[in-house]
Amino acid sequence: MHLDGSCHCGAVTFSVESAQPVPFMRCYCSICRKTAGGGGYAINLGADFKTLKVKGKRHLRVYQAQMADGHGKVHASTGHRHFCGKCGSALWLWDPTWPELVHPHASAIDTPLPTPPASVHMMLGSRAPWCEPEGNRGDARFDEYPDMSLAEWHEQRGL
């Protein structure tokens, strides 16, 4: 599916091709929640990095979260979180660990997205205490990462 996206002020626009356009996975980790999740979570889609086309690149900024390893050492996340330097809108995540993928934030997509038949709630172990996961009865919920990828979830449902 062809997706068009933009920041709030319009300084950055982008397009990308996605085989995983259903906004089903809600991430409650502190990084997603604080950089892109006003509702206590963020929703990332899966897309093909080589199809990403961007206008307004000069306005892009990148954030790499600092992560503690549990032993007092801090290191930079491999994830590159792209956002608009003018209005602050979160746009997409790219990680060199999986260079063929890009993960646009559903909130930045202007193309109408399909309605998910269910939701998956991940990283609930680090959710904000005030945020009670909403959703449907039977939604999959994980304290950390789910047992399936974005692609596997779509494939299992024939999407």
C-alpha positions in Angstrom: 0.0 0.0 0.0 1.3 3.5 -0.9 1.4 5.7 2.2 1.8 9.5 2.2 2.8 11.2 5.5 3.7 14.6 6.8 4.6 16.6 9.9 2.1 18.9 11.5 3.5 22.1 10.0 4.0 20.6 6.5 7.8 21.3 6.4 8.5 17.5 5.9 6.4 15.3 3.7 7.2 11.7 2.8 5.9 8.6 0.9 6.7 5.0 1.3 5.4 1.5 0.3 4.1 -0.7 3.0 3.1 -4.3 3.1 2.2 -3.9 6.8 -0.1 -0.8 6.9 -2.6 -1.9 9.6 -2.1 0.2 12.7 -2.5 -2.7 15.2 0.6 -2.6 17.5 0.7 -0.2 20.4 4.1 0.3 22.0 4.1 1.6 25.6 7.9 1.7 26.1 9.2 4.9 27.6 11.0 6.0 24.3 7.9 5.6 22.1 5.6 7.0 24.7 7.7 10.1 25.4 8.7 10.8 21.8 5.5 10.0 19.9 2.8 8.7 22.2 0.5 11.3 23.7 -2.0 8.6 24.6 0.6 6.7 26.5 1.7 4.6 23.5 2.8 5.0 19.9 1.8 3.0 16.8 4.5 2.1 14.2 3.8 0.6 10.8 6.2 -1.5 8.7 7.4 -0.3 5.3 10.1 -0.8 2.7 13.0 1.6 3.4 14.2 1.7 -0.2 10.9 3.2 -1.2 11.0 6.1 1.3 10.9 9.5 -0.5 11.3 12.6 1.6 10.7 16.3 0.8 12.0 18.9 3.3 15.0 16.8 4.5 16.7 20.0 5.8 14.0 20.1 8.5 14.6 16.5 9.7 16.2 15.8 13.0 17.2 12.5 14.5 17.0 11.3 18.1 18.9 8.3 19.4 17.6 7.4 22.8 20.1 6.9 25.6 19.5 3.5 27.2 20.7 2.1 30.5 21.8 -1.5 30.5 20.9 -2.3 34.1 24.5 -2.3 35.2 25.0 1.5 35.3 26.2 1.8 31.7 24.4 3.9 29.2 24.5 3.4 25.4 22.8 5.0 22.4 19.9 3.0 21.0 20.5 1.8 17.4 17.1 3.2 16.5 17.1 6.5 14.6 13.9 8.4 15.4 13.2 11.0 12.7 11.1 14.1 13.6 10.5 17.5 12.2 12.9 20.1 13.6 10.3 22.9 13.1 7.2 21.4 14.8 8.5 18.3 16.6 6.2 15.8 14.9 7.5 12.2 15.2 7.7 10.8 11.6 9.5 7.4 11.5 12.0 5.1 13.1 14.9 3.5 11.1 17.3 1.1 12.7 20.5 -0.1 10.9 20.0 -3.5 12.5 17.2 -4.0 10.0 18.3 -1.6 7.2 15.6 -2.8 4.7 12.8 -1.6 7.0 11.4 1.8 8.1 8.7 2.2 10.7 6.5 5.3 10.0 4.4 6.5 12.9 0.7 5.9 12.1 0.0 9.4 13.6 2.1 10.9 10.7 0.3 9.1 7.9 -2.2 11.1 5.9 -3.4 8.2 3.7 -6.5 6.5 5.2 -5.3 3.4 7.0 -7.2 0.1 7.3 -9.0 -0.5 10.6 -7.2 -3.2 12.6 -9.3 -6.2 13.5 -7.5 -6.4 16.8 -4.7 -4.7 18.7 -1.4 -5.9 20.2 -0.2 -4.1 23.3 3.6 -4.4 23.8 6.1 -3.2 26.4 3.4 -3.0 29.0 6.1 -3.6 31.6 7.3 -0.1 31.1 4.0 1.7 30.5 3.2 4.9 32.4 1.2 4.1 35.6 -1.6 6.5 34.6 -2.1 4.7 31.2 -4.5 1.8 31.3 -4.4 -0.1 28.0 -7.6 0.2 26.1 -8.7 -2.1 23.3 -10.8 -5.1 22.8 -11.3 -8.2 25.0 -8.8 -10.8 23.8 -6.2 -8.3 22.5 -2.7 -9.8 22.8 -0.7 -8.1 25.6 3.0 -8.4 26.3 5.2 -7.0 29.1 8.1 -6.9 26.6 8.2 -7.8 22.9 5.4 -9.8 21.2 6.0 -13.3 19.9 5.4 -12.1 16.3 6.7 -9.4 14.0 4.6 -6.8 12.1 4.9 -8.9 9.0 3.9 -12.2 10.7 0.8 -10.5 12.2 -0.4 -9.3 8.8 0.4 -12.6 7.2 -1.5 -14.6 9.8 -4.6 -12.5 9.1 -4.2 -12.6 5.3 -3.8 -8.8 5.2 
